[in-house]
């Protein structure tokens, strides 16, 4: 199996500069729209790119809270895969911490990855959902606050639902075949 590497790119976007947050899947209001300014028409190594960092594969999107960019990834040899939550410094791209969320000893479906859900953050804490581990919360220093196993899911395509924070609650939609 050939190892794939993704790169986390952090663009210099007027709408994401300063105090703006991108705290969940598709942004603060779930629309995927940056409301505070236009996106750049182009970017590259010398244009509108603040930093990039090597990252193992995964389908989740990065989220931004205060000084951190959080994202999940997975890696692993033939015997299994390990899921990770990463915290990168928003300004420099330096990896501040990386925490192991799960290890799988089985193959996953190619239409999805074991880290397809996008995290959610309140700015200080981050909440991630891994089908193999359930919901996990880390504080800003990467210490696990709590973990809630949610059982085996019956979904032929894998779980890709992303948690949201609303009204002081953490909400996770978990539709499946049974």
Buried (B, 14 or more C-beta within 10 A) or exposed (E): EEEEEBEBBBBEBBBBEEEBBBBBBBBBEEEEEBEEEEEEEEBEEEEBBBBEBEBBBBBBBBBBBEBBBBBBBBBBEEEEBBBBBBBBBBEEBEBBBEBEBBBBEEEBEEEBBBBBBBBBBBEEBBBBBBBBBBBBBBEBEBEEEEBEEBEEBEBEEBBBBBBBBEEEEBEBEBEEEE
